[in-house]
Structures are given as C-alpha cells and as structure tokens.
C-alpha cells in the first residue's frame, strides 16, 4: 500500500510541484515552437505522454538489468538515447501500419520527440533519484502529463493573444517566455503540498 | 588563403551577432537555462557545450562523405553522445562538487538542439576546418548570452558573482531570480532588448522571410 502511495506521490509531484517544463526548463524548444494552436499541442502532448512513460520504464529495465551488472554505468547516455530513438522509430512504424487516423494525428510529432530534451531528462533524473520501477513509471507518466498541461495552457493563451498588441521586440519567443514565467509563478503556488527528492 | 580566413571571420560574426542561436532562433536553451542561477555552474556547462559542439562539428564534417544519409541522424547523435560522456567523466573526476550540482544537465547537452542543428546545417556540407570554426563561434555566441543571464540572476538573486558576495548587507535578495520563473523573465527581457535595440529593421524583414 505504501508503495502505491509513493508512486502516486511521485506522479502528482511531477505534474504540479516539479513540472519538468516550468521548473526544469526541459522540452523548451518544442514548447516554444509548437504551442501556437491547441490542436497541434494536444497531439504533441499526447505523443510525449506516451513516449515518456514507455521510455522511462524501458530505460529503467535496461539500466538496472544490463548496464549495472556489466559495470557499464558510464554508457548510460548512449543507451538511453538509443532506446528512445529505437522506441520512437518502432512506434511510428506500428502506428503507420495499423491506424491511418492516429498516424495522421501523431505521426508527424514522433520524430520531433526523439530530440525532445524532456524525454532524456526524465530518464536521467530517474537514475539520479534512485527510483524503483513503479516510481519510474509514475515519474514518466507524471512528467509527460505535466508537460502536456503546460503546453496546452500555453496554446490556449496564445490563441487568445493573436489579436493582442505586443511590443515589436517581444513578438514570438519573447512574449511566450514571459507567459511561461507567469505560469511558472502560478505553479509555484503548489509548492509545499508535496516534494520530490 | 585569404578567402578562407574572410569566410571564417564572417561565420564568426554571424554566429555571435545576427544569427545568434539564442536570440534569433531561441534554440538549445533547455539544457543550460536551469543552471543559470549561478555563474560558475553556467560557465562549466558552457565550456562543456563549446567542447562538444566544436569537436562534434569537426567529426561530423570529417565523416560526412562516408555517412549513409538514411542513418546520419543516429550517427550524429552517437558522435555527440561520445563527446558528452568525455565531458561527464572529466567533470566527475576533477570537479565532483560541480558535477553533483549539475546533476542530469551535463547529459542533456546531447539533446541540445544547437549541436544537432549545426551538424545538420553546417558540418554536413562544409570542410572540417570551417566546421570547427563554426562550432566554436556558435558555442561562444551561445555562451556569452547565458553567462550574461547567469550574471544578472546571481547578482540580483543572491547578491554574489561566482559565489563571491559583492553586494553588501543592504542588498535585499530577489528570491524570484534564483527560482524557476526568474530565468523565463530574464531571457525574455534579453531577447526584447536585443531585438528592439540592436537588430536593425532590415534584419527583421530578413528574419521574417
């Protein structure tokens, strides 16, 4: 039972108090680039949730059952990135084969995800914090959901802002960063509810 | 070779000014923004990035004729990851304290979009010498921006620079600066200043096209 509670704790902390985007700045590139429309960011967010959860579990298994017994700890960067790239590649092929519609919605985002820093970041954090397999699953799922919440909120705000007058120098990236800063402030309100270590 | 040197100079100027990866393209800030609350950590990260960027550019350029185009991304990532592992091991051995503070961010240099971007956009189609120069230039253009942000954040947030207290006891620390939102606001401010004051109108149109 306490195992379950630990997993839930990690999950909620990863969504709210330790949001991977707003407190660790990971996945900024695609966040800034793809947050123009709610529809696009929904697709990208869903793809991130799926890939992040699966790769954090896969990487946990590979790290603990392959690298640690062989004493090849220092190769973890290469292994993580290869696992992520291979996984994305396989998923893309499966989706393309079985569901035309899903491929149309998610397909174009999958290659982008390979270079999303947040995916690799989750695997690295998981190793540093010594999570168990169940916690790694919770952390991957929570971080993915957190990222999705952030990009959806941002896309919603940006859609409303199309008609707003923004100072010339701030257009595009500048104003998006400021909104992200305010969102980060808002998320800091969750601090103290729970902590991740 | 005079044309070569002028070309190299041009690359240097572009990367530091008009084509600066951070201001103009807003790329690759993920891995480093998180450590900009201290100048020292930022400096170490930027040094690691400069090392990885220049050498991976050089390696990709040397191998560009032998790389099958279908798997070139994978090859590039592996080259980059190799250099990052070197940085990681060296840091762990010589500066274990800083290595612990940086945590996962050293590994995240691998997914820094600038490194991949320069390899794809420049090193794949240019000779090794020029690619190396391009890597160094892009690295410097990136580093000075982040060091400037780190300088402001550490000065305002903790009243110190490089861990040394410079503002006296009268200074009230701006706690927000060392916390997460501070970096967002600081970067936005920098982009605003640079775009508004330094980039000329004709650059703006060029960028838009």
Interface residues (C-beta under 8 A of the other chain):
Chain A: X22 X23 X24 X25 X26 X27 X28 X29 X32 X74 X75 X76 X77 X78 X80 X81 X82 X85 X115 X116 X117 X118 X119 X120 X121 X124 X125 X127 X128 X167 X168 X169 X170 X173 X174 X175 X177 X178 X180 X181 X182 X184 X185 X188
Chain B: X26 X27 X28 X29 X30 X31 X33 X34 X74 X77 X78 X81 X82 X84 X85 X88 X89 X103 X104 X107 X108 X110 X111 X112 X113 X116 X176 X179 X180 X181 X182 X183 X184 X185 X187 X188 X191 X192 X193 X194 X195 X196 X197 X204
